[in-house]
């Protein structure tokens, strides 16, 4: 009798479980690669809307420390580029300003950059 009582309790629990199995088991959905790609694209679009990454604004004129950082040169080398006319500049007060287009041309190795000329009128 003890053996039956031991078996009846687990059977009763199992019967109750199977009566309510619809509440426990969720429906199965099949996902395809296309579904995952669509989900990923939609997620990326939502992130882009939230973050709104703007391209960096390029400055027209650069200060000396910015030119040195871009070209990877010392202050003395920058001074030599000014003196020998390789890099055009304008001086306002004690600050030298350089045209960013001229700096880019120098970085790309283009020649023909003229010396001391006004960068704006």
C-alpha positions as CSV (number, residue, x, y, z in Angstrom):
1,X,0.0,0.0,0.0
2,X,2.9,2.4,0.7
3,X,4.2,1.7,-2.8
4,X,0.9,2.7,-4.4
5,X,0.6,5.8,-2.3
6,X,4.2,6.8,-3.4
7,X,3.2,6.4,-7.0
8,X,-0.1,8.1,-6.8
9,X,1.1,11.4,-5.6
10,X,3.6,11.9,-8.5
11,X,0.9,10.7,-11.0
12,X,-1.6,13.1,-9.6
13,X,1.0,16.0,-10.1
14,X,1.7,14.8,-13.6
15,X,-2.0,14.7,-14.5
16,X,-2.5,18.3,-13.2
17,X,0.6,19.4,-15.2
18,X,-0.8,17.9,-18.4
19,X,-4.2,19.4,-17.9
20,X,-2.7,22.9,-17.8
21,X,0.0,22.3,-20.4
22,X,-1.4,24.9,-22.8
23,X,-0.7,27.5,-20.2
24,X,2.9,26.3,-19.8
25,X,4.0,25.6,-23.4
26,X,4.3,28.5,-25.9
27,X,3.7,28.1,-29.6
28,X,6.7,27.4,-31.7
29,X,7.6,30.0,-34.4
30,X,10.2,29.3,-37.1
31,X,12.7,32.1,-37.8
32,X,14.4,32.4,-41.2
33,X,17.6,34.2,-42.1
34,X,15.6,36.8,-43.8
35,X,13.6,37.4,-40.6
36,X,16.9,37.9,-38.7
37,X,18.3,40.2,-41.4
38,X,15.1,42.3,-41.3
39,X,15.2,42.5,-37.6
40,X,18.9,43.6,-37.6
41,X,18.2,46.3,-40.3
42,X,15.3,47.6,-38.3
43,X,17.3,47.7,-35.1
44,X,20.1,49.6,-36.8
45,X,17.7,52.1,-38.2
46,X,16.2,52.7,-34.8
47,X,19.7,53.2,-33.3
48,X,20.7,55.6,-36.1
49,X,17.5,57.6,-35.4
50,X,18.4,57.8,-31.7
51,X,22.1,58.6,-32.1
52,X,22.1,60.7,-35.2
53,X,25.8,60.6,-36.0
54,X,26.7,63.7,-38.0
55,X,29.9,63.8,-40.1
56,X,32.6,65.9,-38.5
57,X,32.7,69.6,-39.7
58,X,35.9,70.4,-41.4
59,X,37.4,73.7,-40.4
60,X,38.6,76.1,-43.1
61,X,41.5,77.5,-41.0
62,X,43.7,75.7,-38.6
63,X,45.9,76.9,-35.8
64,X,49.6,75.9,-35.6
65,X,49.0,73.1,-33.0
66,X,46.4,71.6,-35.2
67,X,48.6,71.6,-38.2
68,X,51.5,70.1,-36.2
69,X,49.2,67.3,-35.0
70,X,47.9,66.6,-38.5
71,X,51.3,66.5,-40.1
72,X,53.1,65.0,-37.1
73,X,55.8,67.7,-37.1
74,X,57.5,69.9,-34.4
75,X,57.0,73.6,-33.9
76,X,60.5,74.2,-35.5
77,X,59.6,72.3,-38.6
78,X,56.3,74.2,-38.9
79,X,58.3,77.4,-38.7
80,X,60.7,76.2,-41.4
81,X,57.7,75.4,-43.7
82,X,56.5,79.0,-43.1
83,X,59.9,80.6,-43.7
84,X,60.7,78.6,-46.9
85,X,57.2,79.3,-48.4
86,X,56.0,75.7,-48.4
87,X,53.0,76.4,-46.2
88,X,51.0,79.6,-46.6
89,X,49.7,81.3,-43.5
90,X,48.2,84.4,-42.1
91,X,49.0,85.9,-38.7
92,X,46.5,87.7,-36.6
93,X,48.0,89.1,-33.4
94,X,50.4,86.4,-32.3
95,X,48.4,83.4,-33.8
96,X,49.3,81.8,-37.1
97,X,46.4,80.5,-39.2
98,X,46.8,77.9,-42.0
99,X,44.3,77.0,-44.8
100,X,43.2,73.4,-44.2
101,X,43.1,72.8,-48.0
102,X,46.8,73.7,-48.2
103,X,47.6,71.5,-45.3
104,X,45.7,68.6,-46.9
105,X,47.6,69.2,-50.2
106,X,50.9,69.2,-48.3
107,X,50.0,66.0,-46.5
108,X,49.1,64.3,-49.9
109,X,52.5,65.4,-51.3
110,X,51.1,67.9,-53.8
111,X,53.6,70.6,-54.7
112,X,53.1,74.1,-56.0
113,X,52.0,75.5,-52.6
114,X,53.0,79.1,-52.6
115,X,54.5,81.0,-49.7
116,X,53.3,84.0,-47.8
117,X,49.9,84.9,-49.1
118,X,46.8,86.1,-47.5
119,X,44.3,83.3,-46.8
120,X,41.3,85.7,-46.8
121,X,40.5,89.2,-48.0
